[in-house]
Amino acid sequence: MGPRARPALLLLILLRTAATQGRPPQSHTLQVILGCELQEDNSTRGFWKYGYDGQDHLEFRPETLDWRAAEPRAQVTKLEWEVNKIRAKQNRAYLDRDCPEQLLHLLELGRGHLEQQAPPLVKVTHHVTSSLTTLQCRALNFYPQNITIRWLKDKQPLDAKDVKPEDVLPNGDRTYQAWVALAVLPGEEQRYSCQVEHPGLDQPLIATWEPSLSGTLVTGILSGIAVCVIIFLIGILFRILKRRQSSRGTAVDYALAECE
C-alpha cells in the first residue's frame, strides 16, 4: 500500500436557476467530494467539501461540528446547516467510523491485487540527429508505479542536472512505463549504462545500448554465406559428375571383355 489510501465520492451537479425579472436562467456547477484517508500509521482523516462554479464553497469540520465558508455566498448555507446538530454528529460519525471501516474492507478485498508486482522490461535505444546523439532508457510494463532510473558513466552515477527527469505514464493494463533520455557525445555511447531499481526486481538491473549490425556488415555477411552455398553446390555437382563418368568407364570395360 502506498503512503495513503483514499476512497472518495465525487459528485458534479449542474444547477440551473429560474428566470427572474426578465433575466435568462443561468447554469451553475456544484461539486461534492466526500471520503477518508488511511495513513501508514493507521490514523484516519475524513473530508467533506463542496465547490461552487469551480471555487471552494463549504468544508465540514468534524472537530467542531460546523462548516467553514470559503466565500461569502456560502455564509447563508453554513448558518442553515449548523442549526441541525444531530445531522452534524451523523456526518462526523461517518467520517470517523463508517468510512474507515469501508476502506479497510475494500483494501482487504483487493490486497492480493495490490501486492502483485511486475518487474520492468528494460531497453536502451539510440537516436541520432544532425546535431545530437541521445540514449534513451525505457522501462516497460512494471507495477507498482514507484521506480528509480539513473544513468551511469563509467559505472558512476551522473549528476541529476545532466539527466532529463524521468516520465512515468500508465498503460491500459494497470502497468506503467517510464523513460529517461541522455544526450551523449558520438562514439562514447558504450561508456554509459542505465540502472533501474524497482520493487519487482531482486537487485538493481543494469542495461546498456547494444549497437546493431551496420548495413554494410550485414551485406558482407550475406554475400559470404551466398558464396559458401554456391561453392558447396558446385562441389556436390562435381562429385555427381565424377561418379557418373566412373560408372560409364566400368561399363565400357565390361562390354569389351565380353567381346573378346
LINJO-V931756 format. One record per run of one state. SS is the DSSP state (alpha for helix, beta for strand, coil for the rest). FROM is the first residue (numbers start at 1). TO is the last residue. If there is no record, write none. Layout:
<<SS:FROM:TO> <SS:FROM:TO>>
This chain:
<<coil:1:3> <beta:4:16> <coil:17:26> <beta:27:39> <coil:40:43> <beta:44:52> <coil:53:54> <beta:55:61> <coil:62:65> <beta:66:69> <coil:70:71> <alpha:72:81> <coil:82:84> <alpha:85:109> <coil:110:110> <alpha:111:114> <coil:115:117> <beta:118:118> <coil:119:120> <beta:121:128> <coil:129:132> <beta:133:143> <coil:144:146> <beta:147:153> <coil:154:155> <beta:156:157> <coil:158:159> <alpha:160:162> <coil:163:166> <beta:167:170> <coil:171:175> <beta:176:184> <coil:185:188> <alpha:189:191> <beta:192:198> <coil:199:204> <beta:205:207> <coil:208:214> <alpha:215:259> <coil:260:260>>
